Amino acid sequence: MRHCSVQVRGLLLREELDRYNALMEVGSFLESQNRYDLAYIVQKEVDILILPGIERLKEKGRERDRQTEAYLEAKRLLEDEDDEDEQ
């Protein structure tokens, strides 16, 4: 079974995380029994389950980019004001 990243797991809701952990346990058991055909189906369910966490991670990245852009714009404006004051 393939685990998702720690970042994604950290953004799953409690209910999603509980379900994720249970599915991973079931999938690991199935793999230990060489039932890879069924483990594949469980992995697909895990992949669907983590989609909201992936979207939350992407949104965090977009928000960080917006904050960086706002900071750089404010810094540029401040530098422009300083240049005007020097003249």
SERO-4910 file (N, C-alpha, C, O; in steps of 0.05 Angstrom, whole numbers):
BEGIN
 pado doro    nc1    nc2    nc3   cac1   cac2   cac3    cc1    cc2    cc3    oc1    oc2    oc3
  Met    A     17    -24      0      0      0      0     18     25      0     38     26     14
  Arg    A     10     44    -16     25     70    -17     12     89      3    -12     94      2
  His    A     29    101     20     20    121     38     20    148     24     35    153      6
  Cys    A      3    166     34      4    194     24     25    209     40     35    198     60
  Ser    A     32    233     32     52    248     46     43    256     74     19    257     80
  Val    A     62    262     91     56    271    118     41    298    117     23    302    133
  Gln    A     48    315     97     34    341     95      4    336     89    -13    350    101
  Val    A     -2    318     71    -30    312     64    -44    300     88    -67    308     95
  Arg    A    -31    281    101    -44    268    125    -49    289    146    -70    287    160
  Gly    A    -32    308    149    -36    329    169    -60    347    163    -70    360    182
  Leu    A    -69    347    139    -91    364    131   -117    349    128   -138    360    122
  Leu    A   -117    323    134   -141    307    133   -157    313    159   -146    317    180
  Leu    A   -183    313    156   -200    316    180   -199    291    196   -191    270    186
  Arg    A   -206    292    221   -204    269    239   -219    245    227   -208    223    227
  Glu    A   -243    249    217   -258    227    205   -244    215    181   -242    191    178
  Glu    A   -233    233    164   -218    223    140   -193    208    149   -186    188    137
  Leu    A   -179    218    169   -154    205    178   -160    178    190   -146    158    186
  Asp    A   -182    176    206   -189    150    217   -195    130    195   -187    107    197
  Arg    A   -210    138    175   -217    121    153   -191    113    137   -188     90    129
  Tyr    A   -174    133    133   -148    128    119   -132    106    134   -123     87    122
  Asn    A   -129    109    160   -114     90    176   -127     62    175   -113     42    172
  Ala    A   -153     61    176   -167     35    175   -163     22    147   -158     -2    145
  Leu    A   -165     38    126   -161     27     99   -133     17     95   -128     -3     82
  Met    A   -113     32    106    -85     24    103    -80     -2    118    -65    -19    109
  Glu    A    -93     -5    141    -90    -30    156   -102    -54    141    -90    -75    139
  Val    A   -126    -50    129   -139    -71    113   -121    -77     89   -117   -101     83
  Gly    A   -111    -57     76    -95    -61     52    -69    -76     59    -61    -94     44
  Ser    A    -57    -69     81    -32    -83     90    -38   -112     96    -22   -130     89
  Phe    A    -60   -117    109    -68   -145    114    -72   -160     88    -62   -183     85
  Leu    A    -86   -148     70    -91   -162     44    -64   -168     30    -61   -189     18
  Glu    A    -46   -149     30    -20   -154     18     -5   -176     32      8   -193     19
  Ser    A     -7   -178     59      6   -199     73     -5   -227     66      8   -247     68
  Gln    A    -30   -227     56    -43   -252     48    -40   -256     17    -53   -274      6
  Asn    A    -23   -239      5    -19   -240    -24    -44   -236    -40    -47   -247    -62
  Arg    A    -62   -220    -29    -87   -213    -43    -84   -186    -55    -99   -167    -48
  Tyr    A    -65   -183    -73    -60   -157    -86    -83   -147   -103    -86   -123   -107
  Asp    A    -99   -166   -113   -122   -158   -128   -142   -141   -111   -152   -121   -120
  Leu    A   -146   -149    -86   -163   -135    -68   -149   -110    -56   -162    -90    -51
  Ala    A   -123   -113    -51   -108    -90    -40   -108    -67    -61   -109    -44    -53
  Tyr    A   -109    -73    -86   -110    -53   -107   -136    -37   -104   -136    -12   -107
  Ile    A   -158    -50    -99   -184    -36    -96   -183    -18    -71   -193      4    -72
  Val    A   -172    -28    -50   -169    -12    -25   -152     12    -31   -158     34    -21
  Gln    A   -130      9    -46   -112     31    -52   -127     53    -68   -123     77    -64
  Lys    A   -144     44    -86   -160     63   -102   -178     79    -83   -182    103    -87
  Glu    A   -190     66    -63   -207     81    -44   -190    101    -27   -199    123    -22
  Val    A   -166     93    -20   -148    111     -6   -142    135    -23   -142    158    -14
  Asp    A   -136    130    -49   -130    152    -67   -153    172    -69   -149    196    -71
  Ile    A   -178    162    -69   -201    180    -70   -204    194    -43   -211    218    -43
  Leu    A   -200    180    -22   -203    192      5   -185    215     10   -193    234     24
  Ile    A   -160    215      0   -141    236      6   -144    260    -12   -130    280     -8
  Leu    A   -161    259    -32   -164    282    -51   -170    309    -36   -158    329    -43
  Pro    A   -188    309    -17   -193    335     -3   -168    345     12   -163    369     13
  Gly    A   -152    327     23   -127    335     36   -107    347     16    -94    367     22
  Ile    A   -106    336     -8    -89    346    -29    -98    374    -37    -81    392    -40
  Glu    A   -124    378    -40   -134    404    -47   -128    425    -25   -122    448    -31
  Arg    A   -131    417      0   -124    435     22    -95    443     21    -88    466     26
  Leu    A    -77    424     15    -49    430     13    -43    449    -10    -27    467     -7
  Lys    A    -56    444    -33    -53    463    -56    -62    491    -48    -49    510    -56
  Glu    A    -85    493    -34    -96    519    -26    -76    533     -7    -73    557     -9
  Lys    A    -64    518     11    -44    530     29    -21    542     13    -12    563     19
  Gly    A    -13    527     -8      9    537    -25      1    562    -40     16    581    -42
  Arg    A    -24    562    -50    -34    586    -65    -36    610    -46    -29    632    -54
  Glu    A    -45    605    -21    -47    627     -2    -19    638      5    -16    662      8
  Arg    A      0    620      9     27    628     14     38    645     -9     52    665     -5
  Asp    A     32    637    -34     41    652    -57     28    680    -57     41    699    -64
  Arg    A      2    682    -50    -11    708    -49      1    726    -28      5    749    -32
  Gln    A      8    714     -5     20    730     16     48    740      8     55    762     14
  Thr    A     63    722     -5     89    730    -15     87    753    -35    103    772    -34
  Glu    A     68    750    -53     64    771    -73     56    797    -60     66    818    -68
  Ala    A     39    797    -41     30    821    -27     54    834    -12     57    858    -12
  Tyr    A     70    817      1     94    827     15    113    840     -4    123    862      1
  Leu    A    119    827    -27    138    838    -46    127    865    -58    142    883    -63
  Glu    A    101    866    -62     89    890    -73     91    913    -52     98    935    -59
  Ala    A     85    907    -27     88    927     -6    117    936     -3    122    960      1
  Lys    A    135    918     -5    164    925     -3    172    942    -27    187    962    -23
  Arg    A    162    936    -50    169    952    -74    158    980    -71    171   1000    -77
  Leu    A    133    982    -62    121   1009    -58    136   1025    -37    140   1049    -41
  Leu    A    145   1012    -16    160   1026      5    187   1035     -6    196   1057      0
  Glu    A    200   1019    -22    225   1027    -35    221   1050    -54    238   1068    -56
  Asp    A    199   1050    -69    192   1072    -87    189   1098    -72    198   1119    -81
  Glu    A    175   1096    -49    171   1120    -32    198   1130    -21    202   1155    -21
  Asp    A    215   1112    -13    242   1120     -3    258   1134    -25    271   1153    -20
  Asp    A    256   1123    -50    270   1135    -72    260   1164    -78    275   1182    -84
  Glu    A    233   1167    -76    222   1194    -80    230   1213    -58    234   1237    -64
  Asp    A    232   1204    -34    239   1221    -11    268   1230    -14    275   1252     -6
  Glu    A    286   1214    -26    314   1221    -29    318   1242    -50    338   1256    -49
  Gln    A    299   1244    -69    303   1263    -91    294   1290    -83    296   1309   -100
***
